[in-house]
Amino acid sequence: MSTKKGLLPLLLAITILLVAAHPVAAQGQDSLYFPETGHWVSGEFLQYYNAAKQPFLLFGYPITDAYQDPLTGLTVQYFQRVRFELHIEAAAGARVQLSNLGELLYQPGTPVDIPLEAPACRFFSQQKHYVCYAFLSFFDQNGGVNQFGNPLSDFEKQDNLYVQYFEKARFEWHPEASSGQWVVLSDLGKVYFDKLVGDPALLEPSPSNNTDQPTIQLQARAFVARAVISPNTTQVLFVVVQDQYLRPVSQANVAVTVHLPVGGEERYRLQLTNKDGISRFELPVGIQPYDQIVELDVEVSQGGLEASASTWFRIWW
């Protein structure tokens, strides 16, 4: 099973009445607005979000603003896949924690027998569960126990999906997806909110108020048209450049370094981004070895600001 990371997909818990739940409306330079869902992420929550290598993959978009949970007294914020909690009594750097939504939502499914082959599997002796194959690769590459907690189950079948529960997450196996995208995190934040909170007012979008805010940060995304391509064809690379509010950045400089399987590099300077913050490039693919990976490192810049991104594709006959 391939352990390469795929394209960033644009994916997306008994009802309790929330009394006096007031959204936090901090909208300074330490805040980021997500127009996809109409919510802000601010302060320590934003620092925690940005510290992740792939925040959208791990957390998804925010589905509420931050607010004080009247049941716990904690400031919390729901994202598609997780819930952030602010523990002001904790030491600096450990104040933002992820809720154990996997533990709160877990219901046993149908066990699935798989070969427990070393080193493709790891046994967690305290929990008496195995994590194996692509699930183990995804677990290790994206934060391990610190990010997901310990396993709560072995491989199971639920809702016509092969899944595995962890304290803070649920892994899903999607063999129909492209290579590198087989493991997906369930939207436990949304599931828990819908089942156990259910207050539609908290889902209402907040005003962006970002029209006049200057660009202080660039964000770059890169993806290719085809994850698998034949030699002697043309690959299409798309680079999207946005600011801290996910507004498109036009006239940004874009360069890409192509790392070839046989060694060596090719470097290209792309067209400046258009009004939508997009630069498109047709990359000629020459004779390359079968079943090898071509990696692309992208660098963008504008007005003294810089950002980077990467993507890849596989050579296949």
C-alpha positions as CSV (number, residue, x, y, z in Angstrom):
1,M,0.0,0.0,0.0
2,S,1.3,3.4,-0.9
3,T,2.1,5.7,2.0
4,K,2.3,8.9,-0.2
5,K,0.1,11.7,0.7
6,G,-2.5,12.6,-1.9
7,L,-4.3,15.7,-2.9
8,L,-5.9,17.8,-0.3
9,P,-9.4,17.0,-0.8
10,L,-12.1,19.7,-0.2
11,L,-14.2,17.5,2.1
12,L,-16.4,18.3,4.5
13,A,-23.6,13.9,18.2
14,I,-30.1,13.1,22.6
15,T,-30.0,17.0,22.0
16,I,-28.8,19.4,24.7
17,L,-30.0,23.0,24.9
18,L,-27.1,25.3,25.0
19,V,-27.9,28.2,27.3
20,A,-25.9,31.5,27.1
21,A,-23.5,30.1,24.4
22,H,-21.7,33.3,23.2
23,P,-19.5,33.0,20.1
24,V,-16.0,34.6,20.4
25,A,-15.6,37.3,17.9
26,A,-11.9,38.1,17.8
27,Q,-11.1,39.4,14.3
28,G,-7.6,40.8,14.3
29,Q,-4.4,39.6,12.7
30,D,-4.5,36.5,14.9
31,S,-7.7,35.4,13.3
32,L,-8.5,33.5,10.1
33,Y,-11.9,33.5,8.3
34,F,-13.1,30.4,6.5
35,P,-15.5,31.5,3.8
36,E,-16.4,27.8,3.0
37,T,-18.3,27.6,6.3
38,G,-18.4,31.3,7.4
39,H,-16.5,30.9,10.7
40,W,-13.4,32.4,12.3
41,V,-10.5,30.5,14.0
42,S,-8.6,32.8,16.4
43,G,-5.9,33.1,19.0
44,E,-4.6,29.8,20.5
45,F,-7.0,27.8,18.4
46,L,-5.5,29.3,15.2
47,Q,-2.0,28.7,16.5
48,Y,-2.8,25.0,17.1
49,Y,-4.5,24.8,13.7
50,N,-1.6,26.3,11.8
51,A,0.9,24.2,13.7
52,A,-0.4,21.0,12.0
53,K,1.4,20.0,8.8
54,Q,-2.0,19.3,7.1
55,P,-4.6,21.1,9.1
56,F,-7.5,20.5,6.6
57,L,-6.7,16.8,6.4
58,L,-6.7,16.4,10.2
59,F,-9.3,19.0,11.3
60,G,-11.4,20.1,8.3
61,Y,-13.2,23.4,8.2
62,P,-14.6,25.0,11.4
63,I,-18.4,24.5,11.6
64,T,-18.9,26.9,14.6
65,D,-17.0,29.8,16.0
66,A,-15.4,29.4,19.4
67,Y,-17.9,29.6,22.3
68,Q,-18.1,28.7,26.0
69,D,-19.7,25.3,26.6
70,P,-22.2,25.8,29.4
71,L,-21.8,22.1,30.5
72,T,-18.0,22.1,31.0
73,G,-17.2,25.8,31.2
74,L,-14.5,25.3,28.5
75,T,-14.1,27.4,25.4
76,V,-14.6,25.0,22.6
77,Q,-14.8,25.1,18.8
78,Y,-16.2,22.4,16.5
79,F,-14.5,21.5,13.2
80,Q,-15.6,18.9,10.7
81,R,-13.4,16.1,12.2
82,V,-12.6,17.3,15.7
83,R,-13.4,19.6,18.6
84,F,-10.9,21.9,20.1
85,E,-10.9,22.6,23.9
86,L,-9.1,25.4,25.6
87,H,-7.7,24.4,29.0
88,I,-6.4,27.6,30.6
89,E,-5.0,25.7,33.6
90,A,-2.6,23.8,31.4
91,A,1.0,24.7,30.7
92,A,1.8,27.0,27.8
93,G,1.8,25.0,24.6
94,A,-0.7,22.4,26.0
95,R,-3.7,24.6,26.5
96,V,-5.4,23.5,23.3
97,Q,-6.5,19.9,23.4
98,L,-8.6,17.7,21.1
99,S,-11.7,16.1,22.6
100,N,-11.9,12.3,22.7
101,L,-14.7,12.2,20.2
102,G,-13.8,8.7,19.0
103,E,-14.2,7.4,22.6
104,L,-17.5,9.3,23.1
105,L,-19.0,8.0,19.8
106,Y,-17.6,4.5,19.6
107,Q,-20.1,1.6,19.1
108,P,-18.6,-1.8,18.2
109,G,-18.9,-2.9,14.6
110,T,-18.4,-6.2,12.9
111,P,-14.8,-7.5,13.4
112,V,-12.7,-8.0,10.3
113,D,-9.9,-10.6,10.2
114,I,-6.7,-9.3,8.5
115,P,-3.2,-10.8,8.4
116,L,-1.3,-9.4,11.4
117,E,2.1,-9.2,9.6
118,A,5.2,-7.6,11.2
119,P,6.4,-4.9,10.5
120,A,3.1,-4.0,8.8
121,C,1.3,-4.1,12.1
122,R,1.9,-2.7,15.6
123,F,0.4,-4.1,18.7
124,F,-0.7,-1.7,21.4
125,S,-0.4,-3.9,24.5
126,Q,-2.4,-1.8,27.0
127,Q,-5.3,-1.5,24.6
128,K,-4.8,-5.0,23.2
129,H,-5.4,-3.7,19.6
130,Y,-3.5,-3.8,16.4
131,V,-3.0,-1.0,13.9
132,C,-1.9,-2.2,10.5
133,Y,-0.9,-1.5,6.9
134,A,-2.2,1.9,5.4
135,F,-3.8,2.8,8.7
136,L,-0.5,2.4,10.5
137,S,1.3,4.5,7.9
138,F,-1.3,7.2,8.1
139,F,-1.2,7.1,11.9
140,D,2.6,7.4,12.0
141,Q,2.8,10.1,9.4
142,N,0.2,12.4,10.9
143,G,1.0,12.6,14.6
144,G,0.4,9.2,16.1
145,V,-0.9,8.9,19.6
146,N,-0.6,12.7,20.2
147,Q,-2.9,13.4,17.4
148,F,-5.3,10.5,17.4
149,G,-5.0,8.9,20.8
150,N,-4.7,5.1,21.3
151,P,-6.7,2.6,19.3
152,L,-10.1,1.6,20.7
153,S,-10.9,-1.2,18.2
154,D,-9.2,-3.4,15.6
155,F,-10.3,-3.2,12.0
156,E,-14.1,-3.3,11.8
157,K,-16.9,-2.9,9.3
158,Q,-19.5,-0.2,10.0
159,D,-21.9,1.6,7.7
160,N,-20.5,-0.4,4.7
161,L,-17.0,0.9,5.5
162,Y,-13.9,-0.6,6.9
163,V,-12.9,1.5,9.9
164,Q,-10.9,1.7,13.0
165,Y,-11.6,3.8,16.1
166,F,-9.1,5.8,18.1
167,E,-9.7,7.9,21.1
168,K,-9.8,11.1,19.1
169,A,-10.6,9.9,15.6
170,R,-12.0,7.2,13.3
171,F,-10.1,6.0,10.2
172,E,-12.0,5.0,7.1
173,W,-10.6,2.8,4.3
174,H,-11.6,3.9,0.8
175,P,-10.0,1.5,-1.8
176,E,-11.9,3.2,-4.6
177,A,-9.9,6.4,-4.1
178,S,-6.7,7.3,-5.8
179,S,-3.4,6.1,-4.4
180,G,-2.4,8.1,-1.4
181,Q,-6.0,9.0,-0.5
182,W,-7.2,5.6,0.7
183,V,-7.3,6.6,4.4
184,V,-9.8,9.3,5.4
185,L,-10.7,10.7,8.8
186,S,-14.4,10.5,9.6
187,D,-16.2,13.8,10.3
188,L,-16.6,13.1,14.0
189,G,-16.8,16.8,14.9
190,K,-19.9,17.2,12.8
191,V,-21.4,13.9,13.9
192,Y,-21.0,14.7,17.6
193,F,-22.3,18.2,17.2
194,D,-25.4,17.0,15.3
195,K,-26.1,14.3,17.9
196,L,-25.3,15.9,21.2
197,V,-25.4,19.7,20.6
198,G,-27.8,20.3,17.7
199,D,-28.0,24.1,18.1
200,P,-28.5,25.5,14.6
201,A,-27.6,29.0,15.8
202,L,-24.0,28.0,16.4
203,L,-23.7,26.9,12.8
204,E,-24.8,30.3,11.4
205,P,-22.0,32.0,9.5
206,S,-20.3,35.0,11.0
207,P,-19.6,38.2,9.0
208,S,-16.1,38.1,7.5
209,N,-15.2,41.8,8.1
210,N,-12.0,41.1,6.2
211,T,-12.4,43.2,3.1
212,D,-9.9,45.9,4.2
213,Q,-7.5,43.6,6.0
214,P,-4.0,43.6,4.4
215,T,-2.3,40.5,3.2
216,I,0.1,39.3,5.9
217,Q,0.4,35.6,5.0
218,L,0.5,33.6,1.8
219,Q,-1.0,30.1,1.6
220,A,-0.2,27.8,-1.3
221,R,-1.9,24.7,-2.6
222,A,-0.7,22.5,-5.4
223,F,-2.3,19.6,-7.2
224,V,-2.0,17.7,-10.5
225,A,-4.7,16.8,-13.0
226,R,-3.9,13.1,-12.8
227,A,-2.4,11.0,-10.0
228,V,-1.2,8.3,-12.4
229,I,0.2,9.2,-15.8
230,S,2.0,7.4,-18.7
231,P,5.5,8.3,-19.8
232,N,5.9,10.7,-22.8
233,T,2.7,12.5,-22.0
234,T,1.8,15.9,-20.4
235,Q,0.9,16.5,-16.8
236,V,-1.0,19.6,-15.7
237,L,-0.1,21.3,-12.5
238,F,-2.4,23.8,-10.7
239,V,-1.1,26.1,-8.0
240,V,-3.6,28.1,-5.9
241,V,-2.3,31.1,-3.9
242,Q,-4.5,32.7,-1.1
243,D,-4.0,35.1,1.8
244,Q,-4.7,34.5,5.5
245,Y,-8.4,35.0,4.8
246,L,-8.4,32.5,1.8
247,R,-8.8,35.4,-0.6
248,P,-7.1,34.8,-4.0
249,V,-3.7,36.4,-4.5
250,S,-3.1,37.6,-8.0
251,Q,0.2,38.4,-9.6
252,A,2.1,36.0,-7.3
253,N,5.4,34.5,-8.5
254,V,5.4,30.7,-8.8
255,A,8.3,28.3,-9.3
256,V,8.3,24.5,-9.3
257,T,11.1,22.1,-8.8
258,V,10.5,18.6,-10.3
259,H,12.3,15.7,-8.6
260,L,12.7,12.9,-11.2
261,P,12.8,9.2,-10.2
262,V,16.1,8.7,-12.0
263,G,17.7,11.5,-10.1
264,G,18.2,15.1,-11.0
265,E,15.9,18.0,-10.9
266,E,14.1,20.3,-13.4
267,R,13.1,23.8,-12.3
268,Y,10.4,25.9,-14.0
269,R,9.0,29.4,-13.5
270,L,5.3,29.5,-14.0
271,Q,3.0,32.3,-15.1
272,L,2.0,34.8,-12.4
273,T,-1.3,33.8,-10.7
274,N,-4.5,35.2,-12.3
275,K,-7.3,37.1,-10.6
276,D,-8.5,33.9,-9.0
277,G,-5.0,33.2,-7.5
278,I,-4.4,30.3,-9.9
279,S,-1.4,29.4,-12.0
280,R,-1.6,26.5,-14.5
281,F,1.4,24.7,-16.0
282,E,1.7,21.9,-18.5
283,L,4.6,19.7,-17.5
284,P,6.1,17.5,-20.2
285,V,6.8,14.0,-18.9
286,G,9.5,12.2,-20.7
287,I,10.7,8.6,-20.4
288,Q,10.6,7.6,-16.7
289,P,10.8,4.3,-14.9
290,Y,7.6,2.3,-14.4
291,D,5.9,2.6,-11.0
292,Q,8.0,5.5,-9.8
293,I,7.0,8.8,-8.1
294,V,7.6,12.3,-9.5
295,E,7.6,14.8,-6.7
296,L,6.9,18.5,-7.2
297,D,7.9,21.3,-4.8
298,V,6.3,24.6,-5.3
299,E,7.5,28.0,-4.1
300,V,5.4,31.2,-4.3
301,S,6.2,34.8,-3.4
302,Q,4.7,38.2,-3.5
303,G,5.6,41.5,-1.8
304,G,8.2,39.9,0.5
305,L,5.9,37.1,1.6
306,E,6.6,33.4,0.7
307,A,4.8,30.1,0.9
308,S,5.4,26.6,-0.3
309,A,3.5,23.5,-1.3
310,S,4.1,20.0,-2.7
311,T,2.4,17.3,-4.7
312,W,3.3,14.2,-6.6
313,F,2.2,11.7,-9.3
314,R,3.0,8.2,-10.3
315,I,4.4,6.9,-13.6
316,W,2.4,4.0,-14.9
317,W,2.3,2.3,-18.3
